[in-house]
Amino acid sequence: MNASINVKALILLLFLPLQAAAQGFAGLGTDAGDFATPVPGRVLEFPADHGAHPAYRIEWWYLTANMTDDSGTPYGLQWTLFRSALAPHDGEGWETPQLWMGHAAVTTPQAHFVAERLARGGIGQAGVLADPFSAWIDDWAMQGPDFDTMRLTASGADFAYDVQLTATGPLVRHGADGYSVKSGAGQASYYYSQPFFDLSGTLTLPDGEVSVRGQAWLDREWSSQPLAEYQTGWDWFSLSFDSGDKLMGFVLRGTTDFTAGTWITADGQATALPDGAFGAVPLGWHRVAGRDVPVTWQVTLPERGLDATVTALNPDAWMATSVPYWEGPVTVTGSHNGVGYLEMTGYDD
């Protein structure tokens, strides 16, 4: 049997019935069943929690980066590895219920390059090891002696990148020491980030190689039912200001919207933001992939004096992947200036 065809069929079997059931975006509001669920008070442990958690249904290692070349031209980079489980355990070879999906992208002011990989766990094609840290799918990899120093590689039909990551600040736990609530009904995930990576390396684009430098942000999250069944999508912001302070904030859309976030000072001190504190209102829309998507936003956080406009570097940064979404770099102007990344899901055509 062709392994890639078999894997794609399994991915579709995993995601499509959940989407058809309308249990939250991409089925992420489906009842957890026999899978483990996050509980408040669990202490995140490192390096162990950098690795996989097969008892939970969904998990990701999600890196985005804002970069410039020697002339100051801005670029964005994404590298994501998703783990999804058909059952709450691991296994050897083709008996494992663990499925893997990788997304990689490079965004320029004029173009957006995207690639996707699909794999079955248990046969060595994809996986994550905590110590020394290694996350991979096929020949895409994020690897290093530890979580602070890593090499990141990926490639697609018309792009590639090879960059180095060096942490310059601490890990940040979101919510209550890493227990991140996602709805008024109490759905939650375990969620932490490394938002203090310095990045340097090379992009390979159709016009040739480009040397870049910048900053990267890595998110780690796992759960079994991270959304309520009525939540149809989200708008997620990771913003780095010229002051050195940072902000993670999201709006989960549904019959009732739910917001949360974390204010991160330049030295890594984190303050959790309760529902309603963080605000994000669309100011401008763009037609992409047959749907209207907000690509200009007013973002507010009154307690920090934040009232800024967030604007997409490239409004066409659509991820035409198995589960499609918008993801791309943004600029920040207003009370605070800076750069960041925006992810938007659930905008139907």
PEWO-V842442 format. One record per residue. RES is the residue in one letter. SS is DSSP state (a for helix, b for strand, c for the rest). PHI is phi in whole degrees, -180 to 180 (* if undefined). Layout:
RES/SS/PHI
RES/SS/PHI
This chain:
M/c/*
N/c/-67
A/a/-64
S/a/-67
I/a/-67
N/a/-62
V/a/-64
K/a/-62
A/a/-62
L/a/-67
I/a/-60
L/a/-66
L/a/-62
L/a/-73
F/a/-89
L/a/-65
P/a/-62
L/a/-68
Q/a/-64
A/a/-63
A/c/-77
A/c/58
Q/c/-91
G/c/76
F/a/-58
A/a/55
G/a/77
L/c/-75
G/c/-101
T/c/-67
D/c/-52
A/c/-67
G/c/59
D/c/-86
F/c/-73
A/c/-67
T/c/-127
P/c/-63
V/c/-132
P/c/-66
G/c/96
R/c/-67
V/c/-88
L/c/-66
E/c/-121
F/c/-122
P/c/-86
A/a/-56
D/a/-77
H/a/-71
G/c/-88
A/c/-82
H/c/-128
P/c/-65
A/c/-76
Y/c/-102
R/c/-78
I/b/-137
E/b/-158
W/b/-150
W/b/-118
Y/b/-131
L/b/-115
T/b/-129
A/b/-148
N/b/-108
M/b/-138
T/b/-136
D/c/-93
D/c/-65
S/c/-94
G/c/93
T/c/-67
P/b/-84
Y/b/-140
G/b/-125
L/b/-140
Q/b/-133
W/b/-142
T/b/-136
L/b/-121
F/b/-106
R/b/-116
S/b/-127
A/b/-120
L/c/-85
A/c/-152
P/c/-84
H/c/-161
D/c/-101
G/c/-173
E/c/-94
G/a/56
W/a/-75
E/a/-80
T/c/-69
P/c/-92
Q/b/-91
L/b/-114
W/b/-129
M/b/-141
G/b/-117
H/b/-124
A/b/-136
A/b/-155
V/b/-130
T/b/-119
T/c/-117
P/c/-61
Q/c/-111
A/c/-145
H/b/-138
F/b/-108
V/b/-135
A/b/-143
E/b/-136
R/b/-128
L/b/-126
A/b/-153
R/b/-105
G/c/-70
G/c/89
I/c/-117
G/c/88
Q/c/-75
A/b/-154
G/b/167
V/b/-142
L/b/-118
A/c/-82
D/c/-152
P/c/-67
F/c/-73
S/b/-154
A/b/-126
W/b/-153
I/b/-146
D/c/54
D/c/-98
W/b/-82
A/b/-154
M/b/-129
Q/b/-143
G/b/-170
P/b/-65
D/b/-157
F/c/-81
D/c/-96
T/b/-137
M/b/-143
R/b/-108
L/b/-123
T/b/-137
A/b/-166
S/b/-156
G/c/-135
A/c/-63
D/c/-133
F/c/-159
A/b/-159
Y/b/-150
D/b/-146
V/b/-134
Q/b/-107
L/b/-120
T/b/-133
A/b/-73
T/c/-119
G/c/-153
P/c/-83
L/c/-65
V/b/-121
R/b/-93
H/c/-95
G/c/67
A/b/-93
D/c/56
G/c/104
Y/b/-95
S/b/-107
V/b/-79
K/c/-117
S/c/-160
G/c/-66
A/c/-81
G/c/103
Q/c/-58
A/b/-154
S/b/-138
Y/b/-90
Y/b/-150
Y/b/-142
S/b/-139
Q/b/-117
P/b/-93
F/b/-119
F/b/-88
D/b/-85
L/b/-129
S/b/-152
G/b/160
T/b/-133
L/b/-100
T/b/-114
L/b/-120
P/c/-55
D/c/-90
G/b/127
E/b/-84
V/b/-133
S/b/-83
V/b/-135
R/b/-139
G/b/174
Q/b/-127
A/b/-126
W/b/-135
L/b/-113
D/b/-105
R/b/-125
E/b/-152
W/b/-150
S/b/-167
S/c/-127
Q/c/-150
P/c/-73
L/c/-119
A/c/-79
E/c/-64
Y/c/-92
Q/c/-89
T/c/-100
G/b/168
W/b/-144
D/b/-124
W/b/-119
F/b/-122
S/b/-124
L/b/-121
S/b/-118
F/b/-94
D/c/-61
S/c/-69
G/c/100
D/c/-72
K/b/-139
L/b/-142
M/b/-109
G/b/-148
F/b/-143
V/b/-117
L/b/-99
R/b/-89
G/c/-177
T/c/-59
T/c/-130
D/c/-74
F/b/-131
T/b/-123
A/b/-159
G/b/179
T/b/-143
W/b/-92
I/b/-121
T/c/-74
A/c/-60
D/c/-96
G/c/95
Q/c/-76
A/b/-112
T/b/-124
A/b/-73
L/b/-108
P/c/-75
D/c/-53
G/c/96
A/c/-73
F/c/-88
G/b/-125
A/b/-144
V/b/-124
P/b/-64
L/b/-112
G/b/-149
W/b/-118
H/b/-141
R/b/-87
V/b/-146
A/c/53
G/c/77
R/b/-143
D/b/-95
V/b/-129
P/b/-76
V/b/-118
T/b/-131
W/b/-135
Q/b/-100
V/b/-113
T/b/-132
L/b/-149
P/a/-54
E/a/-66
R/a/-112
G/c/68
L/b/-90
D/b/-149
A/b/-134
T/b/-101
V/b/-109
T/b/-127
A/b/-65
L/c/-64
N/c/-137
P/c/-61
D/c/-93
A/c/-80
W/b/-93
M/b/-93
A/c/-83
T/c/-113
S/c/-57
V/c/-113
P/c/-77
Y/b/-164
W/b/-106
E/b/-151
G/b/-170
P/b/-74
V/b/-136
T/b/-110
V/b/-124
T/b/-137
G/b/130
S/c/-62
H/c/-131
N/c/-116
G/b/168
V/b/-137
G/b/178
Y/b/-135
L/b/-131
E/b/-122
M/b/-134
T/c/-126
G/c/83
Y/c/-92
D/c/-79
D/c/-84
